[in-house]
Structure formats: structure tokens, C-alpha cells
């Protein structure tokens, strides 16, 4: 499926249930100078604005570059409280942003969809001198808890594209190409999120690999989610621990 359309039928789930990113990551980028005071940020593959909101709440101007029209429209509603947000119809390889206009290029949970070399050239074009890029992911340990192990097994059983999409997250080679000879720095942050039963189902269905209602696996997938929630919930919620990892640095010519 075209990655520009992959999430079109999941927009509502995406807005309501996708994992957010920790404030500690933004503070780290500020501390290391990747996010200077008054910075202009370009969020590439910005979707409904989850990652953009972190930077907007920090007071930064953000261009949300997103090729999917439904996602862009959802971001304008989701981020209506932030006048410094601008949704842009563009792609990672052709953002339509002006030359040298951006202090920090970011991509949350999206870099693995991009064509690396054209994206690198586009980032170099839009960055101001001294600007940097920061690419980040929420990664879920597969079997840290009995609940996570059961959740992982459910995805492997009923989400046909899960293995393929997860494989695409093997990103070290692509990161090396993108950042080039100067390399990159990394930082990790604990990001523990909790879900009630409705939110767990919504979180699962927000992923591009999960079956939707027209898939024969859908009723079995939902049944399995309900069963593992009932088995492992405590006080009406289950905990899903993530590790947020950010890779950041400047791009040499």
C-alpha cells in the first residue's frame, strides 16, 4: 500500500490513541542546542500532529509536512489551539518549504517510510546553517511483561503485515546514510502509557498493520484484545511501557 494512504482509514484511532512523546525528549534537544530559542521546526510525516504538539506546547513554530489529506485535516482540528502551527501538503522528499527556513527537522515514527537519500537532500535544502535533524521512535519491548508478550503474540497471529512493518524499523543502516560522515547522537527516555479497555483497542487499531472491520481476522483480533485486557488489567487499565529513542545531529554536505 502507498504509504501516503496507509493511515487514511485509521485517522480517528490515530488522533485519539497513538502513543505520545515525553517532555524529557524536548528538554534534551533544547539542552544540547538542537532546539535553540525561537526555533522553527519542520515535522515531516507529521500525521495528525502528535509529535508537532510537543514542540508547539514548548512555544515553537511548527510546519507539519504531511502528504495524506485526511491526516492534515485532522491535525488542523487537533492543533487548533496553536496558531503557530501550519499544515503543509508535502512529502519527506518534496516538502515545498523554502530554502534555509528551518532550524530543526523532526520525524516521529515516520523515517522508516522515507526514501533516505532524497529525504537527506531535502533536509539539507531546508535547514538553516547550523540546523539539525532529530528522528525519534516509541519502541515497545516485545516481552517485558506477560501482558506485552500476549499482545505481541496477538499481533503476530492476526496482523498480517506486522512482521513486515516491524522489520522496516531496522534503521541503523538508513540512519548512517541519512546523517552521513558526521554521525549522530542518541538519547533514550522511559515513556510508560496506560490504557483502559476502549483505549487499548483503539491503540491497536491505530497501527497500519492491524486488521480493520473488513478483514476476516478483525473479530478474532478484537476478541483477543478483550481477553488479554481482562486477564492482565489492574484497576481498569493495562500499562504499556515504551522507550522513546531520538537520533539527532547535523548533516554535512
N, C-alpha and C positions, 0 to 999 in steps of 0.2 A: 504493500500500500504506500502511496505517496505520503511522505512524512508531513507535507503541508496539510493533508486532510485527515491524518491518522486520528486526531482527537476531536473531530467535528461532532461526533455523536456522544461525546463524553463531557461536554463543556460544563453542564450543571454539576456533575460529580467533581469535576476538576476544581471548580471555583470553591466548592464547599468543603472538600475533603482531602485535597492534596497536602502532603507534609510541608510545613513552613520551615524557614531557616532561622538559626539562632542569632540574636542580637550580638552575641560574642564574636561572630564572624565579621560583622560590620565594624565593630570596635577594633578588631585586629587589623583590618585593612586600613583603617584610619591611623593606627599606631605605627604601621610600617611605611606609611607615606604613599600607599597605593590609592588612597582616597583623600586627597587634600581638601581643605576647607573650601566650600563653594564649588566643588567638582560637578561636572556634567557627566552623567552616566548613560551609557547605551546598554540596554538589556536585550540581548539577542536571543531570539526564540522565546520571547517573554510570555507567551501564552496568555493566561488570564490575569497576570500581574502579581503572582505570589512573591517572586523574588524582587520585582520592582518595588513592592510595598515596603520592604525592609529599608531600601535606600531612600525612598520618599519620606518615610517616617523619620529618617535621620536628617531631613532637610535638604536633600539633593534634588536637582533637576534630573529627570529620567526620561529618555526616549525608549519606549517599548517597541522593539522591532519584531513583528510577527506576521508571517505570510498567511495565516489562517484567519479568514474574515470573522468567523464566529468567535474565535478566541479574542480577537481585537475588540469586538463589540462588548464582549463580557468584561474585558479589562477596563474599558471606559466606565462601565457601571460599577465595577468592583472598586475602582480607584477614584471615584467621582469626588471624594473629599480632598484630593490632592491636585491643585491647579498646576503644579509644576510637572505633571505627567503628560506626556504626549505619545499617543499610539501612532506607529508608523507602519505602513504597508510595505514591507520589505523582507528580505531573507538574509541569512547569515553571509551569503556570498555576494549579495547586492542590497545593502541596507538602505540606499538612497540618501544617507546622511551626508552632509558636506565634508569636504576635506578638512582634517585637522580640527574637528569641532568637539572632540570627546576626550575627557581626562581618564576615564576608566571604562573599559568594555567588560561586561559580565555576561555569563551564561549559566543559568541554573538548571541542572538536569536536562541539558539540551545539546552540549557539544558533540556527543556521540552521533547525532543525526547529521552533522555538518560535513561538507566536503572540505577537508582540512586546509589544503594549500590555497584554494580560492578564498576561504574564510580568513586565513592568515594575511593574505594580500589586502583584503578589505579592511581588516582591523588596522593594519599599518597605515592605510589611507586615511581613516577617520580619526586616528589618535593624534592628539597634540604632541609636540616634542616632550619627552619625559613621561608620557602616558603609559598606562599598564593595562593588562588584561587579567581577569580573575574568573576562573571556571570552577564551578562547585557542584557537588552532588550530595544528596542524602542517601547513604548506603545502609541497608538493613542487614545485620548479621543473620545468616540463614538459620542457625540453630542455637542461639544463645539461651533461649528459654524453651520449655515444652510447647508453649503457645506458638512461638515463632517457627519451631520445627513443624508443627501441624499446619500452620499457614503456608509454609514453603511447599509441603507435600501436596496441599490442595491446589496450589498454582501449577505445580508440575503435572498434576493429573488432569486438570480441566482447562488450563490456559495454554492453548496450543503454541502460541508464539513466545511464551515466557523464556524458554531457553535461548531462543534466537536473540531476543531483545537484551537479556542479561549478558549474553556473550558480547554484544556490541559495546557494553560498558568496559570491556578490557581496553583501557585507554592509554596505557603508558607510551606505546609507540606513537600514537596520534598526538599526544601531548608533547613528545620530544620534537616531532616535526613542527608543531604549531609554535612552540616557544623558541625553537632554534638553538644555536650555539650557546646563548646566554643562559639557557636553562630556566628553571622555575623554583619557587619556594612552595612549601606546603604547610598547612595548619589543619588540625583536627579539633572538632568540637562535639561534645555529647549533646544529643538532641532527642530527649525522650518525650514521646507524644502518647496521649491516651485517647481511646475511642470507646464510645458506647456502642450498642449493637447496630443501630442505624448507621453510625459513622464508620464502623468497621466495614460494613457492606459498601457504603459509598466510597471509602478509601480504596477497597479492592477494585471496584468498577471504574475508578478514575484512571487506572493503568491501561495503556494501549493494548496490552496482551490479554486482558480479561474478557471472558465471553459476555456478550450482551444478550438481550431478550430473544433475538432471532437465532441465537446459537443453540443447538441441541444440548450443549453442556450447561447452559445457563441455570436451569432449575437445580441441577446436581451441585453446581458451584455455590449457589445461594444456600442450599440445604447444608452443605459442608461448612460454610461460614457461620451459619446459625449454631451448628453443633459445636464447633470449636470455641465459639464465644461462650456458650452455655457451660462448657467444660472448664474453661480457664478464667472466666471473668471474676473479678474481685470488686465488690461494692459497685457492680453495674458497669465496670469498664475493664478493658484489657490494655496493657502497656505495650507499645511498640517502640523499642529503643532504636534510634538511628545514630549513625556517626556522620556528621557533616564534614566533608573534606573540601578544602579550597586549594587550588593550584594557581599561583599568581606570579607575575613578572613582566618585564618589559620585553618587547620584540625587537631584536636587531634587524637591520635592513639586510 
